[in-house]
Amino acid sequence: MGTIVLSGTVVLVILGFGNHGWWLAAIGLLFLYLQYGRGSSSASSSGGGPAAGGGGGTPHTYRAYRERRDRQAQWERRYRRERPLESRRQEREKSK
């Protein structure tokens, strides 16, 4: 998602050399992406809206927090299962 927004911004900036209104459109696009777009790709892939705990920041509801926490725990278990040596090394370093 971020790649599409950045490439669209570049195109709008290039078009802006002929018509300065495109620069305003590029600024507006970046503003909208920074306000509403971050984390929307993970929220849409999980099937929920903004309250599904999509990206960074604090979740707005306890349910969103629980879903995000459970999803993180699932990834951590998968990581430990797929990379046992690396996870043991990280645990050793963390305990020092």
Backbone as CSV, one residue per row, in Angstrom:
resi,resn,N_x,N_y,N_z,CA_x,CA_y,CA_z,C_x,C_y,C_z
1,MET,0.822,-1.184,0.000,0.000,0.000,0.000,0.867,1.247,0.000
2,GLY,1.875,1.281,0.842,2.757,2.440,0.920,3.498,2.675,-0.374
3,THR,3.878,1.596,-1.047,4.591,1.725,-2.323,3.704,2.375,-3.370
4,ILE,2.439,2.004,-3.389,1.500,2.577,-4.356,1.313,4.065,-4.079
5,VAL,1.176,4.415,-2.804,0.976,5.816,-2.445,2.210,6.637,-2.788
6,LEU,3.388,6.096,-2.484,4.612,6.836,-2.801,4.811,6.998,-4.302
7,SER,4.549,5.955,-5.075,4.698,6.091,-6.524,3.653,7.044,-7.089
8,GLY,2.435,7.027,-6.551,1.421,7.987,-6.973,1.821,9.408,-6.639
9,THR,2.443,9.590,-5.480,2.911,10.918,-5.096,3.993,11.405,-6.039
10,VAL,4.906,10.510,-6.405,5.969,10.884,-7.342,5.373,11.302,-8.681
11,VAL,4.399,10.558,-9.151,3.745,10.903,-10.423,3.075,12.267,-10.314
12,LEU,2.379,12.516,-9.208,1.718,13.808,-9.042,2.714,14.956,-8.955
13,VAL,3.860,14.718,-8.322,4.885,15.759,-8.249,5.446,16.037,-9.638
14,ILE,5.672,14.994,-10.424,6.184,15.189,-11.785,5.168,15.952,-12.621
15,LEU,3.888,15.598,-12.493,2.847,16.344,-13.203,2.760,17.783,-12.711
16,GLY,3.164,18.009,-11.470,3.080,19.330,-10.870,3.995,20.358,-11.492
17,PHE,4.984,19.922,-12.266,5.856,20.896,-12.920,5.098,21.652,-14.011
18,GLY,4.061,21.032,-14.567,3.255,21.716,-15.564,2.071,22.446,-14.959
19,ASN,1.519,21.916,-13.886,0.343,22.509,-13.248,0.512,22.323,-11.747
20,HIS,0.662,23.410,-11.022,0.988,23.333,-9.596,-0.137,22.748,-8.747
21,GLY,-1.299,22.618,-9.309,-2.404,21.981,-8.589,-2.118,20.523,-8.265
22,TRP,-1.319,19.877,-9.117,-0.968,18.474,-8.860,-0.118,18.338,-7.608
23,TRP,0.686,19.363,-7.302,1.478,19.303,-6.074,0.562,19.308,-4.855
24,LEU,-0.490,20.100,-4.926,-1.454,20.094,-3.822,-2.119,18.729,-3.690
25,ALA,-2.390,18.100,-4.831,-2.971,16.761,-4.798,-1.989,15.768,-4.161
26,ALA,-0.702,15.900,-4.465,0.306,15.013,-3.881,0.378,15.210,-2.370
27,ILE,0.336,16.460,-1.928,0.380,16.737,-0.494,-0.873,16.168,0.180
28,GLY,-2.018,16.345,-0.470,-3.250,15.793,0.082,-3.212,14.281,0.175
29,LEU,-2.665,13.648,-0.849,-2.549,12.184,-0.845,-1.668,11.709,0.299
30,LEU,-0.524,12.357,0.483,0.357,11.974,1.588,-0.312,12.211,2.938
31,PHE,-1.017,13.328,3.066,-1.703,13.609,4.321,-2.739,12.531,4.618
32,LEU,-3.558,12.190,3.637,-4.581,11.163,3.856,-3.963,9.816,4.189
33,TYR,-2.857,9.489,3.528,-2.192,8.211,3.819,-1.652,8.193,5.245
34,LEU,-1.029,9.297,5.660,-0.475,9.329,7.007,-1.572,9.319,8.071
35,GLN,-2.707,9.941,7.785,-3.791,9.975,8.752,-4.544,8.650,8.839
36,TYR,-4.889,8.092,7.691,-5.812,6.955,7.678,-5.238,5.683,7.070
37,GLY,-4.152,5.764,6.339,-3.704,4.631,5.547,-2.772,3.670,6.220
38,ARG,-2.046,4.109,7.223,-1.086,3.214,7.858,-1.798,2.060,8.533
39,GLY,-1.350,0.832,8.237,-1.935,-0.340,8.875,-3.245,-0.783,8.276
40,SER,-3.755,-0.081,7.280,-5.033,-0.480,6.712,-4.905,-1.766,5.911
41,SER,-3.709,-2.069,5.402,-3.558,-3.311,4.643,-3.688,-4.523,5.547
42,SER,-3.147,-4.471,6.761,-3.298,-5.611,7.654,-4.704,-5.673,8.221
43,ALA,-5.368,-4.526,8.381,-6.744,-4.550,8.883,-7.678,-5.125,7.837
44,SER,-7.448,-4.792,6.571,-8.328,-5.321,5.540,-8.052,-6.798,5.289
45,SER,-6.826,-7.244,5.491,-6.540,-8.656,5.278,-7.114,-9.510,6.400
46,SER,-7.292,-8.929,7.594,-7.868,-9.712,8.680,-9.383,-9.686,8.645
47,GLY,-9.945,-8.907,7.727,-11.376,-8.897,7.562,-12.089,-7.886,8.430
48,GLY,-11.359,-7.054,9.142,-12.001,-6.084,10.013,-11.765,-4.673,9.547
49,GLY,-12.430,-3.761,10.196,-12.262,-2.358,9.890,-11.174,-1.750,10.746
50,PRO,-11.257,-0.452,11.006,-10.244,0.198,11.813,-10.223,-0.287,13.252
51,ALA,-11.323,-0.805,13.755,-11.360,-1.275,15.137,-10.801,-2.685,15.275
52,ALA,-10.312,-3.264,14.179,-9.784,-4.631,14.245,-8.344,-4.652,14.707
53,GLY,-7.770,-3.505,15.078,-6.397,-3.489,15.569,-5.409,-3.682,14.456
54,GLY,-5.598,-3.011,13.345,-4.816,-3.241,12.148,-3.338,-2.981,12.282
55,GLY,-2.933,-1.791,12.527,-1.522,-1.470,12.435,-0.916,-1.106,13.761
56,GLY,-0.066,-0.085,13.720,0.585,0.353,14.923,-0.357,1.166,15.788
57,GLY,0.164,1.707,16.862,-0.656,2.521,17.733,-1.447,1.670,18.706
58,THR,-2.279,2.343,19.460,-3.078,1.628,20.451,-4.428,1.262,19.862
59,PRO,-4.918,0.087,20.143,-6.238,-0.291,19.646,-7.316,0.483,20.393
60,HIS,-8.438,0.698,19.727,-9.492,1.514,20.297,-10.411,0.725,21.216
61,THR,-10.424,-0.568,21.087,-11.285,-1.376,21.944,-10.469,-2.510,22.543
62,TYR,-10.996,-3.059,23.615,-10.314,-4.184,24.234,-10.315,-5.395,23.313
63,ARG,-11.399,-5.552,22.561,-11.462,-6.677,21.626,-10.370,-6.581,20.571
64,ALA,-10.152,-5.365,20.051,-9.087,-5.170,19.067,-7.724,-5.458,19.685
65,TYR,-7.547,-5.050,20.935,-6.300,-5.338,21.637,-6.082,-6.843,21.769
66,ARG,-7.138,-7.562,22.179,-7.025,-9.020,22.332,-6.691,-9.690,21.009
67,GLU,-7.352,-9.248,19.931,-7.081,-9.852,18.620,-5.639,-9.611,18.201
68,ARG,-5.164,-8.386,18.418,-3.777,-8.090,18.056,-2.794,-8.892,18.908
69,ARG,-3.082,-8.993,20.213,-2.218,-9.749,21.118,-2.184,-11.225,20.747
70,ASP,-3.344,-11.793,20.429,-3.407,-13.208,20.052,-2.689,-13.460,18.736
71,ARG,-2.842,-12.524,17.795,-2.155,-12.661,16.507,-0.635,-12.603,16.702
72,GLN,-0.166,-11.695,17.578,1.264,-11.594,17.864,1.770,-12.875,18.525
73,ALA,1.023,-13.417,19.469,1.427,-14.656,20.136,1.490,-15.813,19.145
74,GLN,0.556,-15.837,18.216,0.560,-16.890,17.196,1.820,-16.796,16.339
75,TRP,2.197,-15.566,15.935,3.427,-15.398,15.138,4.665,-15.783,15.939
76,GLU,4.674,-15.439,17.231,5.834,-15.793,18.054,5.964,-17.302,18.213
77,ARG,4.832,-17.994,18.416,4.892,-19.463,18.506,5.380,-20.071,17.200
78,ARG,4.897,-19.532,16.083,5.330,-20.040,14.775,6.828,-19.811,14.580
79,TYR,7.314,-18.635,14.975,8.737,-18.332,14.840,9.574,-19.303,15.662
80,ARG,9.149,-19.534,16.919,9.905,-20.469,17.771,9.882,-21.880,17.208
81,ARG,8.768,-22.282,16.611,8.658,-23.620,16.044,9.548,-23.775,14.805
82,GLU,9.574,-22.733,13.957,10.325,-22.832,12.708,11.816,-22.548,12.879
83,ARG,12.177,-21.793,13.922,13.583,-21.429,14.135,13.970,-21.685,15.591
84,PRO,14.078,-22.953,15.998,14.319,-23.230,17.420,15.676,-22.731,17.908
85,LEU,16.705,-22.854,17.089,18.034,-22.424,17.539,18.087,-20.912,17.715
86,GLU,17.535,-20.202,16.762,17.537,-18.747,16.837,16.714,-18.256,18.029
87,SER,15.573,-18.869,18.276,14.742,-18.425,19.391,15.420,-18.720,20.729
88,ARG,16.124,-19.844,20.830,16.850,-20.129,22.071,17.970,-19.121,22.293
89,ARG,18.662,-18.749,21.217,19.739,-17.762,21.334,19.176,-16.424,21.795
90,GLN,18.041,-16.028,21.247,17.432,-14.762,21.642,16.987,-14.792,23.099
91,GLU,16.467,-15.915,23.557,16.069,-16.038,24.957,17.275,-15.931,25.881
92,ARG,18.391,-16.560,25.476,19.604,-16.469,26.281,20.094,-15.030,26.382
93,GLU,20.078,-14.326,25.252,20.538,-12.924,25.257,19.608,-12.043,26.083
94,LYS,18.335,-12.332,26.037,17.367,-11.528,26.773,17.528,-11.741,28.290
95,SER,17.898,-12.945,28.695,18.005,-13.234,30.121,19.296,-12.692,30.735
96,LYS,20.262,-12.308,29.908,21.524,-11.784,30.440,21.387,-10.385,30.952
